């Protein structure tokens, strides 16, 4: 069961990273970078969430593989 959850976290994290990259290169993020010097909050949140979910999934896969 934990392998399924870990795999779902990895897949979800990769999807979030994809959408975060799309948001990072969007027009609204470009406008935000012109005025503030940083990308939009949406892009940052999607990328950070993707990294956290992917790492949690990878850690879950690494720890659950040695139990059985």
Predicted model as a PDB file, atoms N, CA, C, CB and O in Angstrom, pLDDT in the B-factor column:
MODEL        1                                                                  
ATOM      1  N   UNK A   1       0.823  -1.197   0.000  1.00 61.00           N  
ATOM      2  CA  UNK A   1       0.000   0.000   0.000  1.00 61.00           C  
ATOM      3  C   UNK A   1       0.865   1.258   0.000  1.00 61.00           C  
ATOM      4  CB  UNK A   1      -0.935  -0.001   1.207  1.00 61.00           C  
ATOM      5  O   UNK A   1       0.548   2.231  -0.685  1.00 61.00           O  
ATOM      6  N   UNK A   2       1.940   1.241   0.755  1.00 87.00           N  
ATOM      7  CA  UNK A   2       2.764   2.442   0.815  1.00 87.00           C  
ATOM      8  C   UNK A   2       3.505   2.689  -0.499  1.00 87.00           C  
ATOM      9  CB  UNK A   2       3.758   2.334   1.960  1.00 87.00           C  
ATOM     10  O   UNK A   2       3.820   3.829  -0.839  1.00 87.00           O  
ATOM     11  N   UNK A   3       3.780   1.604  -1.237  1.00 90.00           N  
ATOM     12  CA  UNK A   3       4.423   1.795  -2.543  1.00 90.00           C  
ATOM     13  C   UNK A   3       3.484   2.514  -3.500  1.00 90.00           C  
ATOM     14  CB  UNK A   3       4.856   0.441  -3.140  1.00 90.00           C  
ATOM     15  O   UNK A   3       3.924   3.337  -4.303  1.00 90.00           O  
ATOM     16  N   UNK A   4       2.196   2.208  -3.418  1.00 92.00           N  
ATOM     17  CA  UNK A   4       1.220   2.875  -4.286  1.00 92.00           C  
ATOM     18  C   UNK A   4       1.120   4.360  -3.949  1.00 92.00           C  
ATOM     19  CB  UNK A   4      -0.162   2.207  -4.156  1.00 92.00           C  
ATOM     20  O   UNK A   4       1.030   5.205  -4.840  1.00 92.00           O  
ATOM     21  N   UNK A   5       1.136   4.665  -2.669  1.00 94.00           N  
ATOM     22  CA  UNK A   5       1.079   6.076  -2.257  1.00 94.00           C  
ATOM     23  C   UNK A   5       2.349   6.796  -2.685  1.00 94.00           C  
ATOM     24  CB  UNK A   5       0.884   6.198  -0.723  1.00 94.00           C  
ATOM     25  O   UNK A   5       2.292   7.927  -3.168  1.00 94.00           O  
ATOM     26  N   UNK A   6       3.486   6.150  -2.511  1.00 93.00           N  
ATOM     27  CA  UNK A   6       4.758   6.756  -2.915  1.00 93.00           C  
ATOM     28  C   UNK A   6       4.801   6.992  -4.418  1.00 93.00           C  
ATOM     29  CB  UNK A   6       5.932   5.869  -2.490  1.00 93.00           C  
ATOM     30  O   UNK A   6       5.268   8.033  -4.879  1.00 93.00           O  
ATOM     31  N   UNK A   7       4.314   6.022  -5.174  1.00 95.00           N  
ATOM     32  CA  UNK A   7       4.284   6.181  -6.626  1.00 95.00           C  
ATOM     33  C   UNK A   7       3.338   7.310  -7.030  1.00 95.00           C  
ATOM     34  CB  UNK A   7       3.860   4.868  -7.301  1.00 95.00           C  
ATOM     35  O   UNK A   7       3.638   8.073  -7.949  1.00 95.00           O  
ATOM     36  N   UNK A   8       2.207   7.419  -6.354  1.00 96.00           N  
ATOM     37  CA  UNK A   8       1.273   8.508  -6.636  1.00 96.00           C  
ATOM     38  C   UNK A   8       1.890   9.865  -6.310  1.00 96.00           C  
ATOM     39  CB  UNK A   8      -0.022   8.317  -5.841  1.00 96.00           C  
ATOM     40  O   UNK A   8       1.658  10.837  -7.028  1.00 96.00           O  
ATOM     41  N   UNK A   9       2.668   9.941  -5.244  1.00 96.00           N  
ATOM     42  CA  UNK A   9       3.356  11.189  -4.906  1.00 96.00           C  
ATOM     43  C   UNK A   9       4.390  11.556  -5.961  1.00 96.00           C  
ATOM     44  CB  UNK A   9       4.028  11.072  -3.540  1.00 96.00           C  
ATOM     45  O   UNK A   9       4.532  12.727  -6.314  1.00 96.00           O  
ATOM     46  N   UNK A  10       5.106  10.569  -6.461  1.00 96.00           N  
ATOM     47  CA  UNK A  10       6.100  10.841  -7.501  1.00 96.00           C  
ATOM     48  C   UNK A  10       5.422  11.343  -8.766  1.00 96.00           C  
ATOM     49  CB  UNK A  10       6.927   9.582  -7.807  1.00 96.00           C  
ATOM     50  O   UNK A  10       5.854  12.332  -9.358  1.00 96.00           O  
ATOM     51  N   UNK A  11       4.356  10.658  -9.181  1.00 97.00           N  
ATOM     52  CA  UNK A  11       3.644  11.075 -10.392  1.00 97.00           C  
ATOM     53  C   UNK A  11       3.035  12.464 -10.203  1.00 97.00           C  
ATOM     54  CB  UNK A  11       2.543  10.052 -10.755  1.00 97.00           C  
ATOM     55  O   UNK A  11       3.136  13.319 -11.084  1.00 97.00           O  
ATOM     56  N   UNK A  12       2.404  12.683  -9.051  1.00 97.00           N  
ATOM     57  CA  UNK A  12       1.829  13.998  -8.775  1.00 97.00           C  
ATOM     58  C   UNK A  12       2.882  15.096  -8.718  1.00 97.00           C  
ATOM     59  CB  UNK A  12       1.066  13.962  -7.473  1.00 97.00           C  
ATOM     60  O   UNK A  12       2.647  16.216  -9.172  1.00 97.00           O  
ATOM     61  N   UNK A  13       4.042  14.772  -8.158  1.00 97.00           N  
ATOM     62  CA  UNK A  13       5.123  15.746  -8.090  1.00 97.00           C  
ATOM     63  C   UNK A  13       5.650  16.118  -9.457  1.00 97.00           C  
ATOM     64  CB  UNK A  13       6.241  15.216  -7.248  1.00 97.00           C  
ATOM     65  O   UNK A  13       5.948  17.284  -9.718  1.00 97.00           O  
ATOM     66  N   UNK A  14       5.769  15.126 -10.337  1.00 97.00           N  
ATOM     67  CA  UNK A  14       6.238  15.402 -11.696  1.00 97.00           C  
ATOM     68  C   UNK A  14       5.214  16.263 -12.440  1.00 97.00           C  
ATOM     69  CB  UNK A  14       6.496  14.081 -12.464  1.00 97.00           C  
ATOM     70  O   UNK A  14       5.583  17.168 -13.188  1.00 97.00           O  
ATOM     71  N   UNK A  15       3.934  15.974 -12.231  1.00 97.00           N  
ATOM     72  CA  UNK A  15       2.885  16.789 -12.869  1.00 97.00           C  
ATOM     73  C   UNK A  15       2.946  18.225 -12.354  1.00 97.00           C  
ATOM     74  CB  UNK A  15       1.479  16.184 -12.603  1.00 97.00           C  
ATOM     75  O   UNK A  15       2.845  19.168 -13.139  1.00 97.00           O  
ATOM     76  N   UNK A  16       3.110  18.395 -11.053  1.00 97.00           N  
ATOM     77  CA  UNK A  16       3.234  19.747 -10.502  1.00 97.00           C  
ATOM     78  C   UNK A  16       4.462  20.470 -11.040  1.00 97.00           C  
ATOM     79  CB  UNK A  16       3.296  19.691  -8.981  1.00 97.00           C  
ATOM     80  O   UNK A  16       4.405  21.665 -11.331  1.00 97.00           O  
ATOM     81  N   UNK A  17       5.561  19.755 -11.173  1.00 96.00           N  
ATOM     82  CA  UNK A  17       6.763  20.375 -11.748  1.00 96.00           C  
ATOM     83  C   UNK A  17       6.536  20.806 -13.192  1.00 96.00           C  
ATOM     84  CB  UNK A  17       7.945  19.407 -11.678  1.00 96.00           C  
ATOM     85  O   UNK A  17       7.007  21.862 -13.615  1.00 96.00           O  
ATOM     86  N   UNK A  18       5.813  19.984 -13.942  1.00 97.00           N  
ATOM     87  CA  UNK A  18       5.512  20.353 -15.331  1.00 97.00           C  
ATOM     88  C   UNK A  18       4.683  21.628 -15.383  1.00 97.00           C  
ATOM     89  CB  UNK A  18       4.766  19.210 -16.047  1.00 97.00           C  
ATOM     90  O   UNK A  18       5.018  22.568 -16.104  1.00 97.00           O  
ATOM     91  N   UNK A  19       3.599  21.654 -14.613  1.00 96.00           N  
ATOM     92  CA  UNK A  19       2.754  22.845 -14.627  1.00 96.00           C  
ATOM     93  C   UNK A  19       3.462  24.055 -14.030  1.00 96.00           C  
ATOM     94  CB  UNK A  19       1.466  22.579 -13.869  1.00 96.00           C  
ATOM     95  O   UNK A  19       3.195  25.187 -14.432  1.00 96.00           O  
ATOM     96  N   UNK A  20       4.357  23.829 -13.080  1.00 94.00           N  
ATOM     97  CA  UNK A  20       5.153  24.921 -12.533  1.00 94.00           C  
ATOM     98  C   UNK A  20       6.097  25.510 -13.570  1.00 94.00           C  
ATOM     99  CB  UNK A  20       5.942  24.441 -11.335  1.00 94.00           C  
ATOM    100  O   UNK A  20       6.297  26.723 -13.622  1.00 94.00           O  
ATOM    101  N   UNK A  21       6.678  24.642 -14.397  1.00 93.00           N  
ATOM    102  CA  UNK A  21       7.535  25.126 -15.488  1.00 93.00           C  
ATOM    103  C   UNK A  21       6.746  25.904 -16.515  1.00 93.00           C  
ATOM    104  CB  UNK A  21       8.243  23.967 -16.163  1.00 93.00           C  
ATOM    105  O   UNK A  21       7.210  26.924 -17.025  1.00 93.00           O  
ATOM    106  N   UNK A  22       5.536  25.416 -16.823  1.00 93.00           N  
ATOM    107  CA  UNK A  22       4.668  26.153 -17.754  1.00 93.00           C  
ATOM    108  C   UNK A  22       4.284  27.509 -17.180  1.00 93.00           C  
ATOM    109  CB  UNK A  22       3.400  25.340 -18.071  1.00 93.00           C  
ATOM    110  O   UNK A  22       4.277  28.508 -17.899  1.00 93.00           O  
ATOM    111  N   UNK A  23       3.966  27.551 -15.889  1.00 91.00           N  
ATOM    112  CA  UNK A  23       3.601  28.819 -15.253  1.00 91.00           C  
ATOM    113  C   UNK A  23       4.803  29.756 -15.171  1.00 91.00           C  
ATOM    114  CB  UNK A  23       3.030  28.570 -13.847  1.00 91.00           C  
ATOM    115  O   UNK A  23       4.657  30.975 -15.265  1.00 91.00           O  
ATOM    116  N   UNK A  24       5.988  29.180 -14.996  1.00 90.00           N  
ATOM    117  CA  UNK A  24       7.202  29.994 -14.912  1.00 90.00           C  
ATOM    118  C   UNK A  24       7.474  30.718 -16.219  1.00 90.00           C  
ATOM    119  CB  UNK A  24       8.400  29.128 -14.540  1.00 90.00           C  
ATOM    120  O   UNK A  24       7.973  31.843 -16.215  1.00 90.00           O  
ATOM    121  N   UNK A  25       7.151  30.082 -17.336  1.00 89.00           N  
ATOM    122  CA  UNK A  25       7.410  30.669 -18.649  1.00 89.00           C  
ATOM    123  C   UNK A  25       6.177  31.346 -19.250  1.00 89.00           C  
ATOM    124  CB  UNK A  25       7.913  29.603 -19.593  1.00 89.00           C  
ATOM    125  O   UNK A  25       6.151  31.639 -20.446  1.00 89.00           O  
ATOM    126  N   UNK A  26       5.160  31.592 -18.428  1.00 90.00           N  
ATOM    127  CA  UNK A  26       3.940  32.210 -18.940  1.00 90.00           C  
ATOM    128  C   UNK A  26       4.092  33.728 -19.024  1.00 90.00           C  
ATOM    129  CB  UNK A  26       2.741  31.845 -18.052  1.00 90.00           C  
ATOM    130  O   UNK A  26       5.038  34.304 -18.487  1.00 90.00           O  
ATOM    131  N   UNK A  27       3.152  34.351 -19.699  1.00 89.00           N  
ATOM    132  CA  UNK A  27       3.163  35.804 -19.861  1.00 89.00           C  
ATOM    133  C   UNK A  27       3.010  36.508 -18.521  1.00 89.00           C  
ATOM    134  CB  UNK A  27       2.052  36.244 -20.811  1.00 89.00           C  
ATOM    135  O   UNK A  27       3.682  37.507 -18.268  1.00 89.00           O  
ATOM    136  N   UNK A  28       2.129  35.996 -17.654  1.00 86.00           N  
ATOM    137  CA  UNK A  28       1.930  36.653 -16.359  1.00 86.00           C  
ATOM    138  C   UNK A  28       3.183  36.580 -15.497  1.00 86.00           C  
ATOM    139  CB  UNK A  28       0.756  36.020 -15.618  1.00 86.00           C  
ATOM    140  O   UNK A  28       3.477  37.511 -14.747  1.00 86.00           O  
ATOM    141  N   UNK A  29       3.916  35.491 -15.599  1.00 85.00           N  
ATOM    142  CA  UNK A  29       5.163  35.383 -14.854  1.00 85.00           C  
ATOM    143  C   UNK A  29       6.219  36.327 -15.424  1.00 85.00           C  
ATOM    144  CB  UNK A  29       5.675  33.938 -14.874  1.00 85.00           C  
ATOM    145  O   UNK A  29       7.017  36.896 -14.679  1.00 85.00           O  
ATOM    146  N   UNK A  30       6.223  36.492 -16.746  1.00 85.00           N  
ATOM    147  CA  UNK A  30       7.147  37.448 -17.360  1.00 85.00           C  
ATOM    148  C   UNK A  30       6.846  38.870 -16.903  1.00 85.00           C  
ATOM    149  CB  UNK A  30       7.072  37.360 -18.890  1.00 85.00           C  
ATOM    150  O   UNK A  30       7.763  39.637 -16.609  1.00 85.00           O  
ATOM    151  N   UNK A  31       5.573  39.221 -16.843  1.00 87.00           N  
ATOM    152  CA  UNK A  31       5.185  40.562 -16.381  1.00 87.00           C  
ATOM    153  C   UNK A  31       5.579  40.742 -14.923  1.00 87.00           C  
ATOM    154  CB  UNK A  31       3.662  40.789 -16.558  1.00 87.00           C  
ATOM    155  O   UNK A  31       6.074  41.801 -14.537  1.00 87.00           O  
ATOM    156  N   UNK A  32       5.361  39.708 -14.109  1.00 84.00           N  
ATOM    157  CA  UNK A  32       5.749  39.778 -12.700  1.00 84.00           C  
ATOM    158  C   UNK A  32       7.251  39.954 -12.551  1.00 84.00           C  
ATOM    159  CB  UNK A  32       5.297  38.522 -11.959  1.00 84.00           C  
ATOM    160  O   UNK A  32       7.706  40.706 -11.689  1.00 84.00           O  
ATOM    161  N   UNK A  33       8.033  39.260 -13.394  1.00 83.00           N  
ATOM    162  CA  UNK A  33       9.491  39.406 -13.335  1.00 83.00           C  
ATOM    163  C   UNK A  33       9.942  40.801 -13.731  1.00 83.00           C  
ATOM    164  CB  UNK A  33      10.156  38.384 -14.236  1.00 83.00           C  
ATOM    165  O   UNK A  33      10.942  41.296 -13.212  1.00 83.00           O  
ATOM    166  N   UNK A  34       9.215  41.447 -14.646  1.00 87.00           N  
ATOM    167  CA  UNK A  34       9.594  42.803 -15.056  1.00 87.00           C  
ATOM    168  C   UNK A  34       9.443  43.767 -13.893  1.00 87.00           C  
ATOM    169  CB  UNK A  34       8.742  43.272 -16.249  1.00 87.00           C  
ATOM    170  O   UNK A  34      10.304  44.617 -13.664  1.00 87.00           O  
ATOM    171  N   UNK A  35       8.334  43.631 -13.153  1.00 89.00           N  
ATOM    172  CA  UNK A  35       8.057  44.601 -12.093  1.00 89.00           C  
ATOM    173  C   UNK A  35       8.664  44.237 -10.748  1.00 89.00           C  
ATOM    174  CB  UNK A  35       6.587  44.757 -11.934  1.00 89.00           C  
ATOM    175  O   UNK A  35       9.057  45.128  -9.995  1.00 89.00           O  
ATOM    176  N   UNK A  36       8.751  42.959 -10.426  1.00 87.00           N  
ATOM    177  CA  UNK A  36       9.241  42.575  -9.098  1.00 87.00           C  
ATOM    178  C   UNK A  36      10.600  41.900  -9.122  1.00 87.00           C  
ATOM    179  CB  UNK A  36       8.256  41.662  -8.444  1.00 87.00           C  
ATOM    180  O   UNK A  36      11.273  41.832  -8.093  1.00 87.00           O  
ATOM    181  N   UNK A  37      11.012  41.406 -10.269  1.00 86.00           N  
ATOM    182  CA  UNK A  37      12.288  40.711 -10.358  1.00 86.00           C  
ATOM    183  C   UNK A  37      12.191  39.232 -10.039  1.00 86.00           C  
ATOM    184  CB  UNK A  37      13.271  41.349  -9.443  1.00 86.00           C  
ATOM    185  O   UNK A  37      13.199  38.528 -10.091  1.00 86.00           O  
ATOM    186  N   UNK A  38      11.007  38.744  -9.711  1.00 86.00           N  
ATOM    187  CA  UNK A  38      10.831  37.322  -9.425  1.00 86.00           C  
ATOM    188  C   UNK A  38       9.596  36.808 -10.154  1.00 86.00           C  
ATOM    189  CB  UNK A  38      10.709  37.071  -7.897  1.00 86.00           C  
ATOM    190  O   UNK A  38       8.704  37.594 -10.474  1.00 86.00           O  
ATOM    191  N   UNK A  39       9.525  35.518 -10.421  1.00 87.00           N  
ATOM    192  CA  UNK A  39       8.357  34.954 -11.112  1.00 87.00           C  
ATOM    193  C   UNK A  39       7.113  35.026 -10.240  1.00 87.00           C  
ATOM    194  CB  UNK A  39       8.624  33.500 -11.519  1.00 87.00           C  
ATOM    195  O   UNK A  39       7.194  35.381  -9.064  1.00 87.00           O  
ATOM    196  N   UNK A  40       5.980  34.695 -10.807  1.00 87.00           N  
ATOM    197  CA  UNK A  40       4.720  34.769 -10.068  1.00 87.00           C  
ATOM    198  C   UNK A  40       4.698  33.763  -8.926  1.00 87.00           C  
ATOM    199  CB  UNK A  40       3.533  34.525 -11.006  1.00 87.00           C  
ATOM    200  O   UNK A  40       5.399  32.751  -8.954  1.00 87.00           O  
ATOM    201  N   UNK A  41       3.884  34.059  -7.927  1.00 90.00           N  
ATOM    202  CA  UNK A  41       3.765  33.168  -6.778  1.00 90.00           C  
ATOM    203  C   UNK A  41       3.246  31.800  -7.190  1.00 90.00           C  
ATOM    204  CB  UNK A  41       2.850  33.777  -5.728  1.00 90.00           C  
ATOM    205  O   UNK A  41       3.661  30.784  -6.634  1.00 90.00           O  
ATOM    206  N   UNK A  42       2.341  31.770  -8.159  1.00 91.00           N  
ATOM    207  CA  UNK A  42       1.784  30.497  -8.617  1.00 91.00           C  
ATOM    208  C   UNK A  42       2.880  29.575  -9.119  1.00 91.00           C  
ATOM    209  CB  UNK A  42       0.750  30.728  -9.718  1.00 91.00           C  
ATOM    210  O   UNK A  42       2.895  28.389  -8.791  1.00 91.00           O  
ATOM    211  N   UNK A  43       3.789  30.108  -9.905  1.00 91.00           N  
ATOM    212  CA  UNK A  43       4.888  29.296 -10.435  1.00 91.00           C  
ATOM    213  C   UNK A  43       5.769  28.781  -9.305  1.00 91.00           C  
ATOM    214  CB  UNK A  43       5.729  30.109 -11.434  1.00 91.00           C  
ATOM    215  O   UNK A  43       6.171  27.617  -9.313  1.00 91.00           O  
ATOM    216  N   UNK A  44       6.066  29.620  -8.352  1.00 93.00           N  
ATOM    217  CA  UNK A  44       6.920  29.220  -7.232  1.00 93.00           C  
ATOM    218  C   UNK A  44       6.246  28.132  -6.405  1.00 93.00           C  
ATOM    219  CB  UNK A  44       7.251  30.433  -6.344  1.00 93.00           C  
ATOM    220  O   UNK A  44       6.892  27.155  -6.027  1.00 93.00           O  
ATOM    221  N   UNK A  45       4.950  28.291  -6.120  1.00 96.00           N  
ATOM    222  CA  UNK A  45       4.226  27.306  -5.324  1.00 96.00           C  
ATOM    223  C   UNK A  45       4.128  25.962  -6.044  1.00 96.00           C  
ATOM    224  CB  UNK A  45       2.830  27.822  -4.994  1.00 96.00           C  
ATOM    225  O   UNK A  45       4.275  24.912  -5.418  1.00 96.00           O  
ATOM    226  N   UNK A  46       3.884  25.988  -7.344  1.00 96.00           N  
ATOM    227  CA  UNK A  46       3.792  24.740  -8.096  1.00 96.00           C  
ATOM    228  C   UNK A  46       5.128  24.003  -8.132  1.00 96.00           C  
ATOM    229  CB  UNK A  46       3.314  25.016  -9.516  1.00 96.00           C  
ATOM    230  O   UNK A  46       5.176  22.786  -7.956  1.00 96.00           O  
ATOM    231  N   UNK A  47       6.201  24.738  -8.358  1.00 96.00           N  
ATOM    232  CA  UNK A  47       7.517  24.111  -8.404  1.00 96.00           C  
ATOM    233  C   UNK A  47       7.913  23.585  -7.024  1.00 96.00           C  
ATOM    234  CB  UNK A  47       8.569  25.108  -8.918  1.00 96.00           C  
ATOM    235  O   UNK A  47       8.422  22.470  -6.914  1.00 96.00           O  
ATOM    236  N   UNK A  48       7.687  24.367  -5.980  1.00 97.00           N  
ATOM    237  CA  UNK A  48       8.027  23.918  -4.627  1.00 97.00           C  
ATOM    238  C   UNK A  48       7.190  22.706  -4.231  1.00 97.00           C  
ATOM    239  CB  UNK A  48       7.820  25.055  -3.616  1.00 97.00           C  
ATOM    240  O   UNK A  48       7.714  21.762  -3.638  1.00 97.00           O  
ATOM    241  N   UNK A  49       5.908  22.720  -4.548  1.00 97.00           N  
ATOM    242  CA  UNK A  49       5.060  21.576  -4.246  1.00 97.00           C  
ATOM    243  C   UNK A  49       5.486  20.337  -5.007  1.00 97.00           C  
ATOM    244  CB  UNK A  49       3.622  21.898  -4.560  1.00 97.00           C  
ATOM    245  O   UNK A  49       5.446  19.229  -4.470  1.00 97.00           O  
ATOM    246  N   UNK A  50       5.894  20.516  -6.255  1.00 97.00           N  
ATOM    247  CA  UNK A  50       6.366  19.394  -7.046  1.00 97.00           C  
ATOM    248  C   UNK A  50       7.630  18.789  -6.494  1.00 97.00           C  
ATOM    249  CB  UNK A  50       6.590  19.817  -8.454  1.00 97.00           C  
ATOM    250  O   UNK A  50       7.780  17.567  -6.469  1.00 97.00           O  
ATOM    251  N   UNK A  51       8.537  19.628  -6.053  1.00 97.00           N  
ATOM    252  CA  UNK A  51       9.789  19.131  -5.476  1.00 97.00           C  
ATOM    253  C   UNK A  51       9.510  18.366  -4.186  1.00 97.00           C  
ATOM    254  CB  UNK A  51      10.768  20.297  -5.206  1.00 97.00           C  
ATOM    255  O   UNK A  51      10.060  17.286  -3.969  1.00 97.00           O  
ATOM    256  N   UNK A  52       8.651  18.929  -3.328  1.00 97.00           N  
ATOM    257  CA  UNK A  52       8.346  18.276  -2.053  1.00 97.00           C  
ATOM    258  C   UNK A  52       7.642  16.944  -2.282  1.00 97.00           C  
ATOM    259  CB  UNK A  52       7.475  19.190  -1.174  1.00 97.00           C  
ATOM    260  O   UNK A  52       7.996  15.943  -1.659  1.00 97.00           O  
ATOM    261  N   UNK A  53       6.648  16.921  -3.171  1.00 97.00           N  
ATOM    262  CA  UNK A  53       5.913  15.680  -3.427  1.00 97.00           C  
ATOM    263  C   UNK A  53       6.817  14.621  -4.052  1.00 97.00           C  
ATOM    264  CB  UNK A  53       4.713  15.951  -4.342  1.00 97.00           C  
ATOM    265  O   UNK A  53       6.741  13.449  -3.683  1.00 97.00           O  
ATOM    266  N   UNK A  54       7.663  15.017  -4.983  1.00 97.00           N  
ATOM    267  CA  UNK A  54       8.563  14.052  -5.613  1.00 97.00           C  
ATOM    268  C   UNK A  54       9.561  13.495  -4.611  1.00 97.00           C  
ATOM    269  CB  UNK A  54       9.303  14.698  -6.781  1.00 97.00           C  
ATOM    270  O   UNK A  54       9.812  12.290  -4.595  1.00 97.00           O  
ATOM    271  N   UNK A  55      10.126  14.344  -3.783  1.00 97.00           N  
ATOM    272  CA  UNK A  55      11.071  13.868  -2.770  1.00 97.00           C  
ATOM    273  C   UNK A  55      10.386  12.953  -1.760  1.00 97.00           C  
ATOM    274  CB  UNK A  55      11.719  15.053  -2.047  1.00 97.00           C  
ATOM    275  O   UNK A  55      10.956  11.938  -1.359  1.00 97.00           O  
ATOM    276  N   UNK A  56       9.170  13.301  -1.348  1.00 96.00           N  
ATOM    277  CA  UNK A  56       8.444  12.455  -0.402  1.00 96.00           C  
ATOM    278  C   UNK A  56       8.163  11.089  -1.028  1.00 96.00           C  
ATOM    279  CB  UNK A  56       7.122  13.133   0.032  1.00 96.00           C  
ATOM    280  O   UNK A  56       8.288  10.062  -0.359  1.00 96.00           O  
ATOM    281  N   UNK A  57       7.793  11.074  -2.280  1.00 95.00           N  
ATOM    282  CA  UNK A  57       7.555   9.809  -2.965  1.00 95.00           C  
ATOM    283  C   UNK A  57       8.814   8.981  -3.101  1.00 95.00           C  
ATOM    284  CB  UNK A  57       6.970  10.059  -4.323  1.00 95.00           C  
ATOM    285  O   UNK A  57       8.780   7.767  -2.901  1.00 95.00           O  
ATOM    286  N   UNK A  58       9.919   9.611  -3.437  1.00 95.00           N  
ATOM    287  CA  UNK A  58      11.188   8.883  -3.567  1.00 95.00           C  
ATOM    288  C   UNK A  58      11.651   8.329  -2.225  1.00 95.00           C  
ATOM    289  CB  UNK A  58      12.270   9.796  -4.153  1.00 95.00           C  
ATOM    290  O   UNK A  58      12.138   7.200  -2.154  1.00 95.00           O  
ATOM    291  N   UNK A  59      11.503   9.104  -1.175  1.00 94.00           N  
ATOM    292  CA  UNK A  59      11.872   8.630   0.156  1.00 94.00           C  
ATOM    293  C   UNK A  59      10.963   7.476   0.571  1.00 94.00           C  
ATOM    294  CB  UNK A  59      11.791   9.780   1.187  1.00 94.00           C  
ATOM    295  O   UNK A  59      11.422   6.494   1.156  1.00 94.00           O  
ATOM    296  N   UNK A  60       9.685   7.599   0.267  1.00 92.00           N  
ATOM    297  CA  UNK A  60       8.754   6.515   0.583  1.00 92.00           C  
ATOM    298  C   UNK A  60       9.089   5.240  -0.164  1.00 92.00           C  
ATOM    299  CB  UNK A  60       7.336   6.932   0.263  1.00 92.00           C  
ATOM    300  O   UNK A  60       9.009   4.149   0.399  1.00 92.00           O  
ATOM    301  N   UNK A  61       9.463   5.367  -1.420  1.00 92.00           N  
ATOM    302  CA  UNK A  61       9.842   4.183  -2.192  1.00 92.00           C  
ATOM    303  C   UNK A  61      11.126   3.550  -1.633  1.00 92.00           C  
ATOM    304  CB  UNK A  61      10.034   4.554  -3.678  1.00 92.00           C  
ATOM    305  O   UNK A  61      11.245   2.327  -1.577  1.00 92.00           O  
ATOM    306  N   UNK A  62      12.060   4.373  -1.230  1.00 91.00           N  
ATOM    307  CA  UNK A  62      13.339   3.856  -0.712  1.00 91.00           C  
ATOM    308  C   UNK A  62      13.147   3.151   0.624  1.00 91.00           C  
ATOM    309  CB  UNK A  62      14.358   4.996  -0.556  1.00 91.00           C  
ATOM    310  O   UNK A  62      13.781   2.126   0.876  1.00 91.00           O  
ATOM    311  N   UNK A  63      12.287   3.683   1.481  1.00 90.00           N  
ATOM    312  CA  UNK A  63      12.121   3.079   2.801  1.00 90.00           C  
ATOM    313  C   UNK A  63      11.186   1.876   2.780  1.00 90.00           C  
ATOM    314  CB  UNK A  63      11.599   4.106   3.773  1.00 90.00           C  
ATOM    315  O   UNK A  63      11.342   0.966   3.595  1.00 90.00           O  
ATOM    316  N   UNK A  64      10.216   1.854   1.863  1.00 77.00           N  
ATOM    317  CA  UNK A  64       9.275   0.737   1.858  1.00 77.00           C  
ATOM    318  C   UNK A  64       9.822  -0.480   1.124  1.00 77.00           C  
ATOM    319  CB  UNK A  64       7.971   1.165   1.228  1.00 77.00           C  
ATOM    320  O   UNK A  64       9.292  -1.580   1.282  1.00 77.00           O  
ATOM    321  N   UNK A  65      10.854  -0.311   0.337  1.00 62.00           N  
ATOM    322  CA  UNK A  65      11.371  -1.439  -0.444  1.00 62.00           C  
ATOM    323  C   UNK A  65      12.127  -2.443   0.418  1.00 62.00           C  
ATOM    324  CB  UNK A  65      12.279  -0.932  -1.549  1.00 62.00           C  
ATOM    325  O   UNK A  65      12.199  -3.615   0.047  1.00 62.00           O  
ATOM    326  N   UNK A  66      12.679  -2.046   1.524  1.00 56.00           N  
ATOM    327  CA  UNK A  66      13.468  -2.946   2.340  1.00 56.00           C  
ATOM    328  C   UNK A  66      12.680  -3.684   3.415  1.00 56.00           C  
ATOM    329  CB  UNK A  66      14.556  -2.189   2.974  1.00 56.00           C  
ATOM    330  O   UNK A  66      13.252  -4.514   4.121  1.00 56.00           O  
ATOM    331  N   UNK A  67      11.398  -3.412   3.560  1.00 52.00           N  
ATOM    332  CA  UNK A  67      10.619  -4.018   4.646  1.00 52.00           C  
ATOM    333  C   UNK A  67      10.143  -5.408   4.337  1.00 52.00           C  
ATOM    334  CB  UNK A  67       9.444  -3.168   4.967  1.00 52.00           C  
ATOM    335  O   UNK A  67       9.956  -6.187   5.271  1.00 52.00           O  
ATOM    336  N   UNK A  68       9.930  -5.784   3.074  1.00 52.00           N  
ATOM    337  CA  UNK A  68       9.414  -7.122   2.747  1.00 52.00           C  
ATOM    338  C   UNK A  68      10.309  -7.806   1.816  1.00 52.00           C  
ATOM    339  CB  UNK A  68       8.041  -7.062   2.161  1.00 52.00           C  
ATOM    340  O   UNK A  68      10.043  -8.942   1.425  1.00 52.00           O  
TER     341      UNK A  68                                                      
ENDMDL                                                                          
END                                                                             
